[in-house]
Amino acid sequence: MYNYSALVWLFSSCLVIRYLYFIVDVCLHSFQKYADLPLDRRKYVQKNLIKSVYLAILTLVAGITLIVPIWRDGIWDNLTIHRLAALYVSNDIVGLVCVSNLPKTTRIHHITTTVLVFISFGIDFQTSDIGQAMLVYTMASASAYIVNLHLAVRWLCPRGTLKKLRIFSGFVYVVCCIFSWSWHLWWFFTAAVWSKYHVAYVILLSLIVRDDIILMRWLTAS
């Protein structure tokens, strides 16, 4: 059964995040480097600052409410997964609407996650291996929230002063991606049954992976 209540969580979270854009803008306007940025760049900073905090909180909450029960008891709580997925993707939806001039691959990434979250509200994660794969990728991506922090603060500091943060962010991102990709490769080769839905998921996932690779190369460039 489709979880329509998750749509309420998604819509509500989008409203909250949009309001947070205004709050962050007011708080940062006292910084001259921020005030001197063009509007689209200021919104880019707002987006990534908010997303980094949002993902950090969601990673902690999901670790306690989802991962522990899955690891300990094999229970995939659909209601909690749907709600946290709504909160996770709301950042991408608001970013698509409010932030102009996003890189093409990032925009495709956000569109893909939006499509997947609407699909996920109709998935039973307890029985769907595709749903479980989606959760693994989402958790790995959310765990790299420090990347979004770096993407934001790099515009607020003098060039070259955040090299250590960039290197650390790149390391975290590589670890999270390797874990997720390794799990998916294992899943690809051990899945008992493959259907058109598995193929569709892999195609959509490849759009996200492409953006991950581009960002990873940028973070780890010398």
N, C-alpha and C positions, 0 to 999 in steps of 0.2 A: 504494500500500500504506500502511495506517495505521501511523504511527510510535508503537508502544506504549512504546518506551524513553523517549519524551518525557514520558509519564505518570509515570515514575520521577523524572525531573528536576522535574516539577511538584510531586509529593508531597514530595520531599526539600527543595525550596526552601520549601514551606509550613512544614515542620518547623523549618527554619533561621530563618525570619522569626518564627515564633511564639516561638522561644527568644530572639531578639533583642528582642522586646517586653519580656521579663523583664529583660534587660541594660539597656536604655534606661531602664526604670522605676527600677532601682536607681541608675543614674548620675544621674538627674534629681531623685531624691527629696530631695537636699540643697538644691534650690531651693525656697524657701517658696511662690512663686506656683504652682509645679507641684504641690507637696504639698497645697495648698489646693483644687486642682481636684477635681471629682467624678470617680468612677472612669471613666465613659464618656468624659469629656473627656481624662483622662490617656491612655487608650488611643488616642484620636484623635490626640493629640500623638505618641505612640509610632509609630502607623501612618504618619503623614506624614513624620516624621524618617527612619524606616527607608526609606520609599519614595523620598525625595529622594536618599539616598545610593545606593540600589539602582539607580535610574534613571540617575544620573550615571555609574555604572560601566558599566551596560549600554549606554548611548549611546556611550561611548568604545570599548568592545569591539565593538559592532555596526558602528561607523564603520570600524574597521580590518578586521574579519573578513567583513563583509557588503557594506557600501556601496562600498568600494574595488573588490572583485571585480566587483560589479554594474556600476559605472560604467566600469571599465577593460575587462572581458572579457565582460560580459553574463551572468555566472554567478550564479545564485540558488541558494545552497547550502542545500538542504532541511534537512539534519541540523542545521546551525548555527541556521537560522531557527527550527526547531521547539524547540530547546533554549532559545534566548534568549526566545522567546515564552512558554515555560513559566515562566521566571524572572520575566518581566515581569508576567504575570497572577497569579502566586502572591501578590503583594502585595494584589491586589484580593480574592482568595479569603479570605485570612486576615483582611482587614479586614471582610468580610461576616460572618464567623463570630465575630470577637472584639470588634468595635466596635459597640456599640448606639447607637441614635438617630442613625444616619447620615441625612443629608437623603435624601428619597425619590428625587430624580433621581440622586444619587450612588450609591445602592443599585442603581437600575436600570442605571446605567452599569457598575458592577462585575459585575452579573449578565450583562449583554450581552457584556462582554469575556471572561467565563468561558465563555459559550456559544461565542463565536468561536474561542477558543484550542483548545477540544476539536475543533471543526470543522477548524481549521488543521492539526492533526496528520495529517490525511488528504489534505492538498492538496499538489500538486506545484507549487511556486512558480515553477519554471522555465517552465512552460507555462500556468499559471492567471493570467489577468489579475485575477480577484477576489482571489486570494492576494497578488498584487503590490500591489494597492490596499490591502489590509489591512496590509501591511508599511509602506507609505508613511505611513498614518495612525498606526500604532504608533510609528514612529520620530519623527514630528513630536510626538506626545504625550510620549514619553520625553524628548525634548530640552528640554521645559519643566519639568524637575525642580525648578527653583528655586521654582516655584509651591508644590510640596508642602513645601519648606523654610519658605516664608512661612506657610503654613497651620498649621504646627506651632509655630514660634517666636513667633507673634503672641500665643499664650496664656502665654508666659513673660516677656513684656516689658510695661512700662506702656503703656496705650492711647495711641496717637498717636505712639509713638517709632519705628515701623517704616514710616512713610509712604513713604520713598524706596524701601525694599525692595518694598513693595506696588506702587508705580508701575512699578518695573523688572520685577517679576514679571508685571504686567499687560502690559507692552510685549512681553516675551518670549513670553507666551502668545498674544497677538494675532498676532505674526509667525509663530509655529508653526502656528496655526490657519489663517491666511490662506494659507500655503504649502500645507498639506494640503488645504484646501477648493478652492483653485485647481487643484491637481493632479487632484482628483476630478472637478471640473467638466469639465476637459479630457478626462478619461477617459470621463465619461458621454457626451459628445457625439462622441467619436471611436471608441468601441468598435465593432468590426466586427459582433459578434453579441451580442444580449441574450437571456437566458434567465430562467427562474423563479428561478434561483440569484442572478442579478444583482439582481433585484427584492428577494429576501429579504435580500441584503446591504445594499442601500440602506435598507430598513426598519429593520434592526438598527442601521445606522450613524446613522440619524436620532435614535435614542434616546441615543446617545453625544454627538452634536452638540448636542442640547438641553441636556445638562448642561454641555458646554463653553461654550455661550453664557451660561448663568446664571453660571458662575464668572467668565467674562470680564467681564461687566457689573459684578460685585461688585469685581473687582480694579481696574477702570478708573474706578469711581465716584469723583467728586470728594469 
